[in-house]
Amino acid sequence: AGTLREVQAVACETHFVETLDGGILALDAFSLPGTGTADDAPVAVLIPGLGGSANGGYVRNMAFSLLHRGFHVLGLNMRGVGAAKLRTPRFASAHRGSTGDLREAVSY
């Protein structure tokens, strides 16, 4: 059923976040074409499932829904996913429950 859903149109601007150990994360800032979001709006960070990217239909549809509710929406591409090129031997951001990469992306 999920593969039959229409993916909603959201614009995306990618920001690269360098981690303390030299890795790269790609943080996609979503927006609705032709609209803006208030500066003081809440922020939602969407984290795709293992092996997924912020370009996935379910992430983009969630971004669309949150944008319509007034949120700033970011999609986090972990190391080696999407435009986040793999630059370190560590390729899994969620290795052993690590939250370091997420903390660095949120701090950005």
Phi and psi in degrees as a GROMACS rama.xvg file:
@    title "Ramachandran Plot"
@    xaxis  label "Phi"
@    yaxis  label "Psi"
@TYPE xy
-61.857  -31.5894  GLY-2
-75.0907  -13.7474  THR-3
-93.3798  -7.6038  LEU-4
-73.0011  142.596  ARG-5
-76.1013  134.792  GLU-6
-86.3571  125.85  VAL-7
-72.6437  150.492  GLN-8
-80.7335  114.957  ALA-9
-131.871  142.729  VAL-10
-84.6802  158.337  ALA-11
-144.191  132.599  CYS-12
-122.204  124.094  GLU-13
-93.3609  132.197  THR-14
-116.268  136.995  HIS-15
-100.183  131.852  PHE-16
-115.399  119.716  VAL-17
-88.286  129.889  GLU-18
-83.1843  166.027  THR-19
-59.7795  -28.3811  LEU-20
-95.7704  13.8937  ASP-21
91.446  3.51054  GLY-22
-76.3622  170.233  GLY-23
-127.085  132.947  ILE-24
-115.208  146.121  LEU-25
-109.488  119.827  ALA-26
-107.475  110.925  LEU-27
-91.7637  120.528  ASP-28
-93.646  114.754  ALA-29
-90.8323  150.312  PHE-30
-151.628  161.635  SER-31
-89.7653  129.432  LEU-32
-52.9625  129.15  PRO-33
79.183  9.48384  GLY-34
-130.409  170.351  THR-35
-131.764  173.157  GLY-36
-126.4  141.169  THR-37
-57.8332  143.136  ALA-38
-58.443  -33.3133  ASP-39
-94.6814  15.6258  ASP-40
-69.3211  151.564  ALA-41
-66.2405  157.678  PRO-42
-114.023  133.592  VAL-43
-116.131  129.658  ALA-44
-107.79  118.511  VAL-45
-96.3787  130.048  LEU-46
-117.424  110.528  ILE-47
-62.1981  159.695  PRO-48
-66.0457  168.206  GLY-49
-53.166  122.221  LEU-50
85.8268  -5.78953  GLY-51
-91.829  171.26  GLY-52
-130.44  167.963  SER-53
-68.5232  -8.01611  ALA-54
-86.8805  -4.91844  ASN-55
-63.3708  146.446  GLY-56
-57.1362  -41.2254  GLY-57
-67.3031  -32.0018  TYR-58
-72.1355  -46.2464  VAL-59
-63.732  -37.1958  ARG-60
-68.1147  -38.5167  ASN-61
-65.7475  -41.4375  MET-62
-59.1198  -44.8193  ALA-63
-57.0531  -46.9346  PHE-64
-63.841  -44.9134  SER-65
-67.9228  -38.3212  LEU-66
-60.8706  -40.5001  LEU-67
-67.2659  -17.4493  HIS-68
-98.5919  8.32786  ARG-69
92.5265  11.2338  GLY-70
-86.9028  151.406  PHE-71
-80.3163  136.554  HIS-72
-127.897  128.501  VAL-73
-120.932  140.536  LEU-74
-112.705  126.246  GLY-75
-98.043  116.905  LEU-76
-96.0317  119.769  ASN-77
-73.719  178.166  MET-78
-53.4947  130.186  ARG-79
77.0726  8.277  GLY-80
-115.236  139.903  VAL-81
60.7435  -131.756  GLY-82
-82.5212  -1.1503  ALA-83
-83.6142  92.5109  ALA-84
-66.2898  143.283  LYS-85
-78.2535  119.178  LEU-86
-121.881  -1.07757  ARG-87
-132.341  161.211  THR-88
-62.9479  -24.1267  PRO-89
-81.7608  115.536  ARG-90
-110.796  -12.4016  PHE-91
-108.021  114.808  ALA-92
-68.2158  -25.0792  SER-93
-98.5718  22.2257  ALA-94
-56.2626  121.177  HIS-95
53.2942  36.8096  ARG-96
76.5853  14.5393  GLY-97
-63.8189  135.665  SER-98
-114.731  8.64601  THR-99
-58.4072  -44.9398  GLY-100
-64.9733  -40.3839  ASP-101
-62.6138  -43.7684  LEU-102
-59.7892  -41.5508  ARG-103
-67.0944  -38.7838  GLU-104
-65.4013  -42.6393  ALA-105
-66.5449  -36.6904  VAL-106
-67.0934  -26.2576  SER-107
